[in-house]
């Protein structure tokens, strides 16, 4: 097991959630690739997207079928600017690489928004800290795990 997976598993268990991590046969750096390997709808993939929001990291847990509307997020948060974070920014904020960013296990808890469209699924799948791992969560577990705010993101 990669050390990052253990950090994520420890954070999940510390939140009182039973960890259900799955190792994939191949890296799944996109929601489509993950859904194909898991056998679920793309919309049930909870993408962990990190943005630079006024210089601070913002984690957006979005449905794999959603295209995040950054203008809507700026308006909702009253922010000045928001942009996709660079790989270096993501790594610094989460300790994880793009394509495998989990909703937890970061050096410090990130401000987070959770796409309410994910609530339609009994089970959602989020990255487990590396591109070859995913974990099953309920929507309520995802909200609790991230401390995020359910917010329309598209």
TIVEX-194363 format. One record per atom (N, C-alpha, C, O): x, y, z; residue in one letter; atom name. Coordinates in pm, 1 decimal, padded with zeros to 6 digits. Each point is the difference from the previous one (the first is absolute). Last residue first. Layout:
BEGIN
{{X,Y,Z},A,CA}
...
// end
This chain:
BEGIN
{{-02266.1,02395.6,-01079.2},X,N}
{{-00020.8,00018.7,-00143.9},X,CA}
{{-00139.6,00048.4,-00027.6},X,C}
{{-00036.2,00021.5,-00115.7},X,O}
{{00205.7,-00113.6,00555.2},X,N}
{{00127.5,00034.3,-00063.8},X,CA}
{{-00012.0,00009.9,-00151.4},X,C}
{{00098.9,00024.2,-00069.2},X,O}
{{-00389.7,-00010.8,00580.9},X,N}
{{-00010.1,-00018.0,-00145.3},X,CA}
{{00129.6,00045.6,-00064.9},X,C}
{{00048.8,00109.7,00027.1},X,O}
{{-00052.9,-00288.0,00477.2},X,N}
{{-00010.6,00123.6,-00077.9},X,CA}
{{-00010.0,-00036.4,-00149.0},X,C}
{{00075.8,-00082.6,-00050.9},X,O}
{{-00001.4,-00111.5,00600.5},X,N}
{{-00071.1,-00031.4,-00124.7},X,CA}
{{-00031.2,00130.1,-00074.8},X,C}
{{-00066.0,00089.4,00052.8},X,O}
{{00483.5,-00141.8,00279.2},X,N}
{{-00132.4,00060.2,-00009.3},X,CA}
{{-00065.8,-00043.3,-00130.9},X,C}
{{00055.1,00023.9,-00107.4},X,O}
{{00352.1,-00277.5,00429.7},X,N}
{{-00039.7,00087.6,-00109.2},X,CA}
{{-00143.0,00049.3,00007.6},X,C}
{{-00082.4,-00050.9,00075.9},X,O}
{{00395.6,-00258.1,00177.2},X,N}
{{-00047.8,00119.3,00069.6},X,CA}
{{-00051.9,00102.1,-00100.0},X,C}
{{-00012.2,00118.7,00030.3},X,O}
{{00190.6,-00575.7,-00112.4},X,N}
{{00064.7,00121.5,-00048.5},X,CA}
{{-00032.8,00122.3,00086.5},X,C}
{{00073.0,00099.1,-00000.9},X,O}
{{-00263.2,-00528.4,00104.1},X,N}
{{00143.6,-00021.6,-00016.1},X,CA}
{{00073.5,00128.0,-00038.6},X,C}
{{00109.7,00025.8,00049.5},X,O}
{{-00589.1,-00037.9,-00027.8},X,N}
{{00060.9,-00006.4,00133.4},X,CA}
{{00152.6,-00007.8,-00009.3},X,C}
{{00070.9,00066.7,00075.4},X,O}
{{-00314.6,-00082.2,-00477.8},X,N}
{{-00018.0,00131.7,00061.9},X,CA}
{{00070.1,00002.5,00136.2},X,C}
{{00072.3,00094.5,00031.5},X,O}
{{-00084.0,-00505.3,-00250.5},X,N}
{{00086.2,00092.4,-00072.4},X,CA}
{{-00007.1,00140.1,00061.3},X,C}
{{00102.4,00065.9,00017.4},X,O}
{{-00394.8,-00397.7,00144.3},X,N}
{{00137.5,-00025.0,00044.1},X,CA}
{{00096.8,00096.8,-00066.7},X,C}
{{00092.8,00049.3,00064.2},X,O}
{{-00540.4,-00037.3,-00203.4},X,N}
{{00013.4,00054.1,00135.4},X,CA}
{{00140.1,-00022.2,00055.5},X,C}
{{00053.8,00086.8,00068.7},X,O}
{{-00158.0,-00278.2,-00487.1},X,N}
{{00005.9,00145.6,-00010.3},X,CA}
{{00020.4,00061.8,00138.4},X,C}
{{00082.9,00089.6,00016.5},X,O}
{{00106.9,-00571.7,-00060.9},X,N}
{{-00132.0,00056.9,-00022.1},X,CA}
{{00017.6,00151.7,-00011.3},X,C}
{{00104.2,00054.3,00036.6},X,O}
{{00286.1,-00398.1,-00187.6},X,N}
{{-00055.0,00078.9,00109.5},X,CA}
{{-00145.8,00030.0,-00028.7},X,C}
{{-00042.9,-00000.9,-00115.4},X,O}
{{00518.0,-00297.7,-00068.8},X,N}
{{-00144.3,00016.9,-00002.8},X,CA}
{{-00044.1,00073.9,00125.7},X,C}
{{00042.7,-00031.9,00110.9},X,O}
{{00444.4,00044.3,-00390.1},X,N}
{{-00071.3,-00046.8,00118.7},X,CA}
{{-00146.5,00035.4,-00013.0},X,C}
{{-00037.9,00104.5,-00052.8},X,O}
{{00535.3,-00190.3,-00256.4},X,N}
{{-00125.5,00071.6,00020.5},X,CA}
{{-00062.4,-00051.0,00128.6},X,C}
{{00035.0,-00107.6,00048.6},X,O}
{{00475.8,00094.8,-00349.1},X,N}
{{-00089.5,-00036.2,00110.2},X,CA}
{{-00123.9,00087.9,00000.9},X,C}
{{00004.7,00118.0,-00035.0},X,O}
{{00394.1,-00083.0,-00257.4},X,N}
{{-00047.1,-00137.9,-00014.8},X,CA}
{{-00090.3,-00044.6,00115.0},X,C}
{{-00026.2,-00119.2,00015.6},X,O}
{{00251.2,00559.4,-00055.8},X,N}
{{-00083.1,-00019.5,-00119.7},X,CA}
{{-00053.4,-00142.4,-00018.0},X,C}
{{-00086.0,-00022.4,-00085.1},X,O}
{{00171.0,00238.0,00577.8},X,N}
{{00087.5,-00034.7,-00112.2},X,CA}
{{-00089.5,-00029.3,-00120.5},X,C}
{{-00117.6,-00032.0,00017.6},X,O}
{{-00086.9,00164.2,00378.7},X,N}
{{00129.7,00059.6,00026.9},X,CA}
{{00104.2,-00028.6,-00105.8},X,C}
{{00103.7,00066.2,-00005.5},X,O}
{{-00574.8,-00207.7,-00004.0},X,N}
{{00053.7,-00044.7,00128.1},X,CA}
{{00138.3,00053.5,00031.6},X,C}
{{00066.3,-00051.5,00090.0},X,O}
{{-00539.2,00217.2,-00390.1},X,N}
{{00138.2,-00048.7,-00005.6},X,CA}
{{00049.3,-00031.7,00140.4},X,C}
{{-00044.7,00058.3,00098.8},X,O}
{{-00478.1,-00099.3,-00183.5},X,N}
{{00100.4,00106.6,00001.3},X,CA}
{{00138.7,-00062.5,-00006.8},X,C}
{{00018.3,-00116.7,00035.0},X,O}
{{-00581.5,-00005.1,-00113.9},X,N}
{{00137.3,-00049.2,-00000.8},X,CA}
{{00095.3,00117.4,-00010.6},X,C}
{{-00008.8,00080.3,-00092.8},X,O}
{{-00531.6,-00197.7,00280.0},X,N}
{{00084.9,00076.3,-00090.5},X,CA}
{{00142.6,-00050.1,00017.1},X,C}
{{00035.7,-00057.6,00102.8},X,O}
{{-00576.0,-00121.5,00003.9},X,N}
{{00143.2,-00012.2,00023.1},X,CA}
{{00072.7,00086.7,-00102.7},X,C}
{{-00031.3,-00004.4,-00119.0},X,O}
{{-00430.8,00017.6,00130.2},X,N}
{{00013.1,-00071.7,00127.0},X,CA}
{{00146.9,-00007.3,00041.3},X,C}
{{00033.2,00002.1,00118.5},X,O}
{{-00224.5,00398.6,-00430.7},X,N}
{{00055.6,-00135.8,-00005.2},X,CA}
{{00012.2,-00060.3,00139.7},X,C}
{{00041.2,00066.4,00095.1},X,O}
{{-00188.4,00387.0,-00199.1},X,N}
{{-00092.7,-00089.0,-00071.1},X,CA}
{{00046.5,-00146.0,00002.6},X,C}
{{-00077.0,-00090.5,-00031.9},X,O}
{{00328.9,00475.2,00198.6},X,N}
{{-00094.1,-00056.2,00097.1},X,CA}
{{-00097.5,-00098.5,-00064.5},X,C}
{{-00062.0,-00080.1,00070.0},X,O}
{{00387.4,00356.0,-00305.6},X,N}
{{00051.1,-00129.4,00045.1},X,CA}
{{-00096.1,-00069.4,00097.2},X,C}
{{00007.0,-00121.4,00019.1},X,O}
{{-00072.3,00568.8,-00184.0},X,N}
{{-00043.5,-00100.9,-00096.9},X,CA}
{{00048.5,-00139.6,00038.8},X,C}
{{-00057.8,-00099.7,-00043.3},X,O}
{{00182.1,00507.5,00279.2},X,N}
{{-00119.9,-00069.4,00047.2},X,CA}
{{-00053.6,-00103.4,-00098.9},X,C}
{{-00081.2,-00084.5,00037.7},X,O}
{{00595.5,00262.8,00049.2},X,N}
{{-00104.6,00005.4,-00102.3},X,CA}
{{-00123.2,-00077.1,00048.8},X,C}
{{00008.7,-00121.0,00021.1},X,O}
{{00367.6,00364.2,00288.6},X,N}
{{-00044.2,-00131.9,-00043.5},X,CA}
{{-00118.0,00016.4,-00094.9},X,C}
{{-00100.6,00062.3,00034.1},X,O}
{{00555.2,00230.2,00178.4},X,N}
{{-00136.7,00006.7,-00049.8},X,CA}
{{-00034.9,-00138.3,-00053.0},X,C}
{{00081.7,-00064.2,-00066.0},X,O}
{{00320.6,00276.5,00430.2},X,N}
{{-00053.2,-00092.1,-00100.5},X,CA}
{{-00144.8,00030.4,-00033.1},X,C}
{{-00079.1,00038.9,00086.0},X,O}
{{00591.9,00106.9,00167.5},X,N}
{{-00136.3,00048.3,-00020.9},X,CA}
{{-00055.8,-00082.4,-00115.0},X,C}
{{00066.7,-00018.3,-00101.8},X,O}
{{00314.8,-00224.0,00363.7},X,N}
{{-00023.4,00104.0,-00099.4},X,CA}
{{-00144.7,00047.1,00006.1},X,C}
{{-00090.0,-00076.9,00033.9},X,O}
{{00451.4,-00153.2,00339.6},X,N}
{{-00131.1,-00010.2,-00064.6},X,CA}
{{-00020.6,00119.0,-00093.3},X,C}
{{00021.3,00115.1,00038.1},X,O}
{{00474.0,-00290.5,00045.4},X,N}
{{-00101.3,00074.0,00076.3},X,CA}
{{-00132.1,-00013.3,-00074.8},X,C}
{{-00001.4,-00015.5,-00122.1},X,O}
{{00342.5,-00259.4,-00031.6},X,N}
{{00071.7,00052.6,00117.1},X,CA}
{{-00089.3,00083.6,00092.1},X,C}
{{00013.6,-00007.0,00122.2},X,O}
{{-00261.2,-00368.9,-00400.8},X,N}
{{00084.3,00113.9,-00036.5},X,CA}
{{00072.2,00051.1,00124.9},X,C}
{{-00042.6,-00027.9,00112.1},X,O}
{{-00305.4,-00327.7,-00173.1},X,N}
{{00138.9,-00042.0,00010.7},X,CA}
{{00097.7,00108.8,-00038.9},X,C}
{{00115.9,-00028.3,-00030.5},X,O}
{{-00616.9,-00015.5,-00191.3},X,N}
{{00056.2,00014.6,00134.4},X,CA}
{{00145.5,-00044.6,-00001.3},X,C}
{{00053.6,-00039.3,-00103.6},X,O}
{{-00336.8,00009.5,-00282.3},X,N}
{{-00071.1,00108.6,00067.9},X,CA}
{{00054.9,00029.0,00140.2},X,C}
{{-00046.6,00092.5,00066.6},X,O}
{{00363.3,-00278.2,-00474.5},X,N}
{{-00110.1,-00048.2,00083.4},X,CA}
{{-00070.5,00118.6,00065.5},X,C}
{{00054.4,00110.4,00003.8},X,O}
{{00260.2,-00167.4,-00466.9},X,N}
{{-00028.2,00079.2,00119.7},X,CA}
{{-00125.1,-00051.9,00070.5},X,C}
{{-00109.2,-00002.8,-00056.7},X,O}
{{00354.7,-00133.1,-00364.3},X,N}
{{-00020.5,-00091.3,00111.8},X,CA}
{{-00036.6,00071.4,00127.9},X,C}
{{00003.1,-00060.2,00107.3},X,O}
{{00076.8,00277.2,-00527.0},X,N}
{{-00038.2,-00130.9,-00052.6},X,CA}
{{-00023.2,-00101.2,00110.1},X,C}
{{-00052.3,-00108.6,-00025.0},X,O}
{{00385.5,00508.2,00113.7},X,N}
{{-00119.7,00008.8,-00083.3},X,CA}
{{-00026.7,-00137.9,-00060.5},X,C}
{{00092.4,-00068.9,-00043.1},X,O}
{{00184.9,00057.7,00491.3},X,N}
{{00015.1,00041.7,-00138.7},X,CA}
{{-00135.6,00007.5,-00070.1},X,C}
{{-00092.1,-00075.0,00032.1},X,O}
{{00225.8,00160.9,00512.6},X,N}
{{-00038.0,-00102.4,-00097.6},X,CA}
{{00011.2,00057.0,-00141.5},X,C}
{{-00003.7,00121.3,-00020.1},X,O}
{{00042.7,00120.5,00438.5},X,N}
{{00098.5,-00106.6,00016.1},X,CA}
{{-00021.5,-00112.3,-00099.5},X,C}
{{00062.9,-00105.4,00009.6},X,O}
{{-00306.0,00545.2,00047.2},X,N}
{{-00059.5,-00129.9,00035.8},X,CA}
{{00101.5,-00107.0,00035.8},X,C}
{{-00033.7,-00096.9,00068.1},X,O}
{{00141.6,00563.2,-00194.2},X,N}
{{-00122.1,00010.9,00080.7},X,CA}
{{-00048.2,-00133.8,00053.3},X,C}
{{-00054.4,-00007.9,00110.1},X,O}
{{00436.0,00040.3,-00404.6},X,N}
{{00028.7,00072.3,00123.8},X,CA}
{{-00121.1,00002.4,00093.4},X,C}
{{00014.8,-00012.3,00121.6},X,O}
{{-00066.9,-00175.7,-00553.1},X,N}
{{00088.1,-00083.9,00082.0},X,CA}
{{00029.7,00066.6,00134.4},X,C}
{{-00001.4,-00066.0,00103.9},X,O}
{{-00242.5,00315.1,-00421.6},X,N}
{{-00079.4,-00113.4,00048.8},X,CA}
{{00083.7,-00086.2,00093.7},X,C}
{{-00045.5,-00036.7,00108.3},X,O}
{{00265.8,00384.8,-00328.9},X,N}
{{-00092.5,00055.7,00099.6},X,CA}
{{-00082.3,-00112.1,00062.7},X,C}
{{-00018.2,-00003.8,00121.7},X,O}
{{00297.9,-00109.0,-00483.1},X,N}
{{00080.1,00031.3,00118.7},X,CA}
{{-00087.4,00054.4,00113.3},X,C}
{{00021.6,-00034.0,00116.4},X,O}
{{-00219.6,-00047.1,-00537.1},X,N}
{{00036.9,-00127.0,00063.2},X,CA}
{{00078.9,00024.6,00127.8},X,C}
{{-00020.1,-00069.3,00099.8},X,O}
{{-00304.6,00462.1,-00234.3},X,N}
{{00109.5,-00070.8,-00066.1},X,CA}
{{00028.4,-00129.8,00074.7},X,C}
{{-00042.0,-00017.5,00114.4},X,O}
{{-00452.2,00248.4,-00113.7},X,N}
{{00130.4,00003.5,00065.9},X,CA}
{{00102.6,-00077.2,-00082.4},X,C}
{{-00033.7,-00096.8,-00068.2},X,O}
{{-00417.5,00368.3,-00098.4},X,N}
{{00053.7,-00133.8,00020.2},X,CA}
{{00137.8,00012.2,00061.0},X,C}
{{00081.7,00079.5,-00046.5},X,O}
{{-00385.7,00331.8,00148.0},X,N}
{{00056.5,-00064.4,-00118.1},X,CA}
{{00047.6,-00139.1,00037.2},X,C}
{{00028.2,-00029.0,00116.3},X,O}
{{-00305.1,00519.6,00060.5},X,N}
{{00019.2,-00143.3,00020.0},X,CA}
{{00055.3,-00056.6,-00130.2},X,C}
{{-00045.1,00034.6,-00109.2},X,O}
{{-00060.7,00479.4,00391.9},X,N}
{{00038.6,-00081.4,-00116.3},X,CA}
{{00011.4,-00146.1,00042.1},X,C}
{{00024.7,-00032.1,00116.2},X,O}
{{-00223.1,00366.0,00168.9},X,N}
{{00048.8,00089.4,-00104.7},X,CA}
{{00034.9,-00078.1,-00126.1},X,C}
{{-00029.5,00043.0,-00111.5},X,O}
{{-00360.9,-00191.9,00480.4},X,N}
{{00144.4,00002.0,-00023.7},X,CA}
{{00034.9,00101.2,-00109.3},X,C}
{{-00085.9,00044.5,-00076.2},X,O}
{{-00341.9,-00214.4,00295.4},X,N}
{{00039.8,00139.9,00009.7},X,CA}
{{00150.0,00015.8,-00018.4},X,C}
{{00060.9,00091.6,00055.4},X,O}
{{-00343.1,-00500.5,-00083.7},X,N}
{{00091.9,00022.1,00112.2},X,CA}
{{00034.7,00146.4,00021.7},X,C}
{{00057.1,00036.0,00102.9},X,O}
{{-00350.8,-00169.3,-00461.5},X,N}
{{-00051.0,-00062.7,00122.4},X,CA}
{{00086.4,00032.3,00120.8},X,C}
{{-00051.6,00028.9,00108.0},X,O}
{{00193.3,00114.1,-00541.1},X,N}
{{-00119.1,00073.8,00044.3},X,CA}
{{-00050.8,-00054.6,00133.2},X,C}
{{-00032.2,00077.1,00090.4},X,O}
{{00386.0,-00306.2,-00293.0},X,N}
{{00045.2,00134.2,00037.4},X,CA}
{{-00116.4,00079.7,00056.9},X,C}
{{00012.5,00063.7,00104.6},X,O}
{{-00118.0,-00477.7,-00290.0},X,N}
{{00067.5,-00014.8,00129.8},X,CA}
{{00051.1,00135.2,00049.3},X,C}
{{-00013.8,00031.4,00118.3},X,O}
{{-00178.4,-00049.2,-00546.2},X,N}
{{-00102.4,-00023.5,00101.8},X,CA}
{{00063.6,-00010.9,00137.6},X,C}
{{-00053.3,00053.6,00097.2},X,O}
{{00340.4,-00026.7,-00462.3},X,N}
{{-00066.9,00129.9,00019.7},X,CA}
{{-00108.9,-00012.2,00106.6},X,C}
{{-00017.4,00090.5,00081.6},X,O}
{{00243.7,-00481.6,-00226.5},X,N}
{{00079.0,00080.1,00093.3},X,CA}
{{-00061.2,00138.2,00024.0},X,C}
{{00015.4,00055.9,00108.6},X,O}
{{-00212.0,-00540.1,-00247.0},X,N}
{{-00017.0,00138.0,-00044.9},X,CA}
{{00072.8,00090.6,00098.8},X,C}
{{-00054.9,00035.3,00104.3},X,O}
{{00107.4,-00586.1,-00246.2},X,N}
{{-00010.9,00102.0,00103.3},X,CA}
{{-00003.6,00139.6,-00062.1},X,C}
{{00080.1,00032.7,-00087.6},X,O}
{{-00251.1,-00507.2,-00098.4},X,N}
{{00107.3,00093.4,-00036.2},X,CA}
{{-00018.7,00119.1,00094.1},X,C}
{{-00100.3,00071.0,-00007.1},X,O}
{{-00067.8,-00614.4,00055.1},X,N}
{{-00016.1,00145.6,00007.1},X,CA}
{{00121.7,00073.0,-00053.6},X,C}
{{00113.5,-00045.9,00013.1},X,O}
{{-00181.2,-00437.4,00055.4},X,N}
{{-00073.1,00044.6,-00118.8},X,CA}
{{-00012.2,00151.7,-00006.7},X,C}
{{-00051.6,00054.1,-00097.7},X,O}
{{00253.8,-00288.6,00466.9},X,N}
{{00081.3,-00025.0,-00117.9},X,CA}
{{-00066.9,00044.2,-00129.0},X,C}
{{00067.0,00016.7,-00102.0},X,O}
{{-00167.3,00217.9,00579.2},X,N}
{{-00039.9,-00119.2,-00074.4},X,CA}
{{00087.0,-00012.1,-00124.4},X,C}
{{00030.9,00099.6,-00065.5},X,O}
{{00177.3,00166.8,00473.5},X,N}
{{-00100.7,00014.6,-00104.8},X,CA}
{{-00032.4,-00133.4,-00063.6},X,C}
{{00086.5,-00086.8,-00011.3},X,O}
{{00171.2,00366.2,00429.0},X,N}
{{-00035.5,-00139.1,-00026.2},X,CA}
{{-00118.4,00003.5,-00095.6},X,C}
{{-00113.8,00024.5,00040.2},X,O}
{{00516.1,00336.5,00095.5},X,N}
{{-00136.4,-00014.9,-00050.4},X,CA}
{{-00019.0,-00147.3,-00032.8},X,C}
{{00068.5,-00054.9,-00086.3},X,O}
{{00286.8,00392.8,00385.7},X,N}
{{-00031.4,-00133.8,-00048.6},X,CA}
{{-00145.6,-00001.9,-00043.7},X,C}
{{-00089.4,00034.2,00077.4},X,O}
{{00481.3,00361.8,-00014.4},X,N}
{{-00141.8,-00030.6,00014.3},X,CA}
{{-00022.3,-00136.0,-00062.7},X,C}
{{00028.8,-00019.7,-00118.0},X,O}
{{00414.0,00362.2,00298.2},X,N}
{{-00055.5,-00119.0,-00064.2},X,CA}
{{-00148.3,-00017.4,00032.9},X,C}
{{-00043.7,00022.0,00113.0},X,O}
{{00285.1,00466.8,-00150.2},X,N}
{{-00018.0,-00109.3,00095.9},X,CA}
{{-00056.5,-00122.3,-00072.2},X,C}
{{-00076.3,00014.5,-00095.5},X,O}
{{00150.4,00418.9,-00116.6},X,N}
{{00127.8,-00039.8,00058.2},X,CA}
{{-00007.1,-00113.5,00099.7},X,C}
{{00103.5,-00044.3,00049.9},X,O}
{{-00490.0,00210.2,-00289.6},X,N}
{{00059.5,00115.9,00066.8},X,CA}
{{00127.5,-00038.5,00074.8},X,C}
{{00026.6,00050.4,00109.1},X,O}
{{-00190.4,-00449.5,-00291.8},X,N}
{{-00107.9,00097.3,00021.9},X,CA}
{{00056.1,00114.5,00084.1},X,C}
{{00016.4,-00012.8,00121.3},X,O}
{{00128.2,-00439.5,-00424.0},X,N}
{{00064.4,00110.4,00068.9},X,CA}
{{-00107.0,00108.2,00008.6},X,C}
{{-00035.4,00061.8,-00100.4},X,O}
{{-00069.0,-00603.7,00065.7},X,N}
{{00008.3,00130.1,-00064.4},X,CA}
{{00080.8,00094.7,00086.7},X,C}
{{00009.1,-00016.2,00121.7},X,O}
{{-00121.9,-00548.0,-00198.5},X,N}
{{00058.2,00104.6,00083.4},X,CA}
{{00015.2,00126.3,-00083.6},X,C}
{{00055.1,-00002.0,-00110.1},X,O}
{{-00364.8,-00479.6,00112.0},X,N}
{{00060.9,00105.8,-00079.5},X,CA}
{{00050.4,00109.1,00092.9},X,C}
{{-00074.6,00050.4,00084.0},X,O}
{{-00117.3,-00580.5,-00094.2},X,N}
{{00061.9,00094.5,00093.0},X,CA}
{{00075.5,00102.4,-00082.9},X,C}
{{00108.3,-00028.3,-00051.2},X,O}
{{-00547.6,-00309.3,-00068.1},X,N}
{{00129.2,00057.5,-00037.8},X,CA}
{{00047.2,00097.4,00107.2},X,C}
{{-00075.7,00085.8,00045.2},X,O}
{{-00266.8,-00502.5,-00052.4},X,N}
{{00015.6,00127.3,00069.9},X,CA}
{{00140.3,00051.9,-00029.2},X,C}
{{00096.0,-00034.2,00069.1},X,O}
{{-00454.6,-00317.3,-00329.2},X,N}
{{00138.5,00025.9,00036.8},X,CA}
{{00005.3,00138.2,00064.2},X,C}
{{-00048.7,00097.5,-00057.3},X,O}
{{-00345.9,-00274.2,-00137.6},X,N}
{{00020.0,-00047.1,00137.8},X,CA}
{{00145.3,00013.2,00044.8},X,C}
{{00033.2,-00032.0,00114.2},X,O}
{{-00186.8,00134.9,-00564.5},X,N}
{{-00054.4,00099.4,00092.8},X,CA}
{{00018.2,-00040.0,00146.4},X,C}
{{-00008.1,00085.9,00087.8},X,O}
{{00119.8,-00381.7,-00445.8},X,N}
{{00100.1,00106.4,00012.3},X,CA}
{{-00047.2,00103.4,00102.2},X,C}
{{00081.3,00054.8,00074.4},X,O}
{{-00258.2,-00553.8,-00020.4},X,N}
{{-00023.0,00115.7,-00086.7},X,CA}
{{00110.4,00102.9,00022.0},X,C}
{{00050.6,00014.1,00111.3},X,O}
{{00087.9,-00516.5,-00014.5},X,N}
{{-00105.1,00090.2,00047.2},X,CA}
{{-00019.8,00111.5,-00102.4},X,C}
{{00074.8,00010.7,-00097.1},X,O}
{{00270.7,-00380.5,00137.7},X,N}
{{-00128.9,-00047.5,-00048.1},X,CA}
{{-00114.8,00084.6,00051.5},X,C}
{{-00107.8,-00051.8,00029.4},X,O}
{{00615.4,00065.2,00014.9},X,N}
{{-00086.0,-00028.9,00114.8},X,CA}
{{-00130.3,-00063.9,-00044.9},X,C}
{{-00056.1,-00085.0,00069.1},X,O}
{{00372.7,00229.7,-00394.5},X,N}
{{00058.7,-00106.6,00081.0},X,CA}
{{-00087.9,-00040.5,00117.7},X,C}
{{-00002.7,-00117.0,00038.4},X,O}
{{-00133.0,00476.0,-00322.5},X,N}
{{00011.3,-00122.7,-00080.1},X,CA}
{{00053.5,-00115.7,00083.9},X,C}
{{-00049.8,-00112.2,-00009.9},X,O}
{{00034.9,00543.7,00201.8},X,N}
{{-00133.3,-00060.1,-00010.7},X,CA}
{{00003.5,-00130.5,-00078.9},X,C}
{{-00068.5,-00096.3,00034.7},X,O}
{{00467.7,00352.8,-00006.0},X,N}
{{-00036.4,-00058.2,00129.4},X,CA}
{{-00134.3,-00072.0,-00008.5},X,C}
{{-00013.2,-00112.7,00047.7},X,O}
{{00158.5,00353.9,-00424.4},X,N}
{{00082.8,-00119.7,00021.2},X,CA}
{{-00033.5,-00068.7,00131.7},X,C}
{{-00003.8,-00122.8,00006.9},X,O}
{{-00213.2,00530.5,-00096.4},X,N}
{{-00042.5,-00101.7,-00097.2},X,CA}
{{00078.4,-00129.2,00020.9},X,C}
{{-00058.2,-00108.4,00004.3},X,O}
{{00176.9,00493.0,00245.0},X,N}
{{-00124.2,-00060.6,00048.3},X,CA}
{{-00046.9,-00111.8,-00092.3},X,C}
{{-00050.8,-00102.0,00046.7},X,O}
{{00575.1,00203.2,-00030.0},X,N}
{{-00121.3,00072.3,-00037.3},X,CA}
{{-00121.6,-00073.3,00054.7},X,C}
{{00006.4,-00118.7,00032.2},X,O}
{{00439.0,-00044.6,00026.8},X,N}
{{00020.5,00143.2,00021.1},X,CA}
{{-00120.9,00084.0,-00041.7},X,C}
{{00000.2,00121.6,00018.7},X,O}
{{00149.9,-00631.4,00108.2},X,N}
{{-00124.0,00061.7,-00048.1},X,CA}
{{00007.9,00148.9,00028.6},X,C}
{{-00053.8,00047.8,00099.9},X,O}
{{00392.7,-00523.7,-00146.4},X,N}
{{-00021.2,00135.8,00048.8},X,CA}
{{-00126.9,00056.2,-00062.1},X,C}
{{-00028.6,-00023.1,-00117.5},X,O}
{{00037.1,-00501.2,00161.2},X,N}
{{00075.1,00102.7,-00071.9},X,CA}
{{-00027.4,00135.4,00063.4},X,C}
{{-00101.5,00019.1,00067.0},X,O}
{{-00080.9,-00405.0,00130.8},X,N}
{{00098.8,-00068.0,-00083.1},X,CA}
{{00090.8,00099.2,-00072.4},X,C}
{{00117.2,-00028.6,-00024.6},X,O}
{{-00343.7,00156.0,00504.0},X,N}
{{-00038.6,-00022.3,-00139.0},X,CA}
{{00111.6,-00071.3,-00075.3},X,C}
{{00116.2,00004.1,00040.7},X,O}
{{-00282.4,00017.7,00496.4},X,N}
{{00115.0,00021.4,-00087.6},X,CA}
{{-00040.9,-00039.5,-00140.7},X,C}
{{-00048.3,-00111.1,-00022.2},X,O}
{{-00247.7,00290.5,00467.5},X,N}
{{00015.9,-00099.6,-00105.3},X,CA}
{{00121.8,00037.7,-00083.5},X,C}
{{00017.2,00115.8,-00037.9},X,O}
{{-00268.7,-00006.0,00559.8},X,N}
{{00090.0,00036.7,-00109.3},X,CA}
{{00017.0,-00117.2,-00095.1},X,C}
{{00006.7,-00115.7,00041.5},X,O}
{{-00297.6,00274.7,00381.0},X,N}
{{-00030.5,-00097.4,-00105.7},X,CA}
{{00081.3,00037.4,-00123.7},X,C}
{{-00054.3,00043.7,-00101.4},X,O}
{{00000.2,00075.2,00677.3},X,N}
{{00070.8,00017.0,-00127.2},X,CA}
{{-00034.1,-00113.6,-00095.3},X,C}
{{00003.6,-00117.5,00036.7},X,O}
{{-00296.3,00342.2,00366.8},X,N}
{{00064.7,-00125.6,-00036.0},X,CA}
{{00060.9,00015.2,-00138.0},X,C}
{{-00069.9,00027.0,-00097.6},X,O}
{{-00005.7,00378.0,00453.2},X,N}
{{-00055.5,-00060.7,-00120.7},X,CA}
{{00076.7,-00128.1,-00028.7},X,C}
{{00122.9,-00002.1,00007.3},X,O}
{{-00040.9,00359.4,00332.0},X,N}
{{-00103.8,-00094.8,00039.6},X,CA}
{{-00068.1,-00068.6,-00116.5},X,C}
{{-00112.9,-00047.6,00012.2},X,O}
{{00497.5,00359.3,-00000.5},X,N}
{{-00129.9,00065.9,-00014.6},X,CA}
{{-00115.9,-00092.7,00037.2},X,C}
{{-00116.6,00038.1,-00009.8},X,O}
{{00561.9,-00195.0,00002.7},X,N}
{{-00006.8,00100.3,00106.4},X,CA}
{{-00132.2,00077.1,-00003.9},X,C}
{{-00045.5,00052.1,00101.7},X,O}
{{00143.1,-00359.2,-00449.9},X,N}
{{-00034.4,-00070.1,00124.4},X,CA}
{{-00009.9,00096.6,00118.0},X,C}
{{-00084.4,-00018.4,00087.7},X,O}
{{00226.6,00192.7,-00498.5},X,N}
{{-00137.8,-00049.7,-00014.3},X,CA}
{{-00043.9,-00066.1,00130.3},X,C}
{{-00108.8,00027.1,00050.7},X,O}
{{00555.4,00109.6,-00081.2},X,N}
{{-00089.0,00116.0,00012.0},X,CA}
{{-00146.9,-00041.5,-00010.1},X,C}
{{-00085.2,00054.1,00070.6},X,O}
{{00417.0,-00384.5,-00139.4},X,N}
{{00001.7,00044.2,00140.2},X,CA}
{{-00094.5,00117.4,00021.9},X,C}
{{-00069.5,00005.7,00101.5},X,O}
{{00133.6,-00157.5,-00543.3},X,N}
{{-00076.4,-00097.5,00078.9},X,CA}
{{-00006.4,00040.9,00146.8},X,C}
{{-00105.1,-00010.9,00063.1},X,O}
{{00377.8,00271.7,-00345.0},X,N}
{{-00141.8,00018.4,-00031.8},X,CA}
{{-00086.0,-00095.6,00083.0},X,C}
{{-00099.8,00041.7,00058.8},X,O}
{{00562.4,-00089.8,-00024.2},X,N}
{{-00038.7,00128.6,00058.0},X,CA}
{{-00149.0,00024.4,-00022.5},X,C}
{{-00070.8,00043.1,00091.0},X,O}
{{00258.1,-00416.3,-00298.8},X,N}
{{-00013.5,-00021.2,00143.9},X,CA}
{{-00041.2,00127.7,00071.3},X,C}
{{-00080.8,-00003.8,00092.7},X,O}
{{00175.6,00021.0,-00553.0},X,N}
{{-00124.2,-00074.6,00023.1},X,CA}
{{-00022.9,-00020.6,00149.1},X,C}
{{-00113.0,00009.8,00048.0},X,O}
{{00518.6,00183.9,-00181.7},X,N}
{{-00110.9,00095.0,-00012.4},X,CA}
{{-00134.1,-00069.3,00022.0},X,C}
{{-00090.5,00058.0,00060.0},X,O}
{{00493.6,-00318.7,-00072.1},X,N}
{{-00017.6,00075.7,00124.4},X,CA}
{{-00115.5,00100.4,-00005.1},X,C}
{{-00065.7,00023.7,00101.3},X,O}
{{00048.5,-00472.4,-00396.8},X,N}
{{00072.7,00126.6,-00007.0},X,CA}
{{-00023.8,00076.9,00130.9},X,C}
{{-00110.9,-00003.6,00053.3},X,O}
{{00094.0,-00537.1,-00094.7},X,N}
{{-00084.8,00118.1,00000.0},X,CA}
{{00089.1,00124.2,00000.0},X,C}
{{00098.6,00007.8,00073.4},X,O}
// end
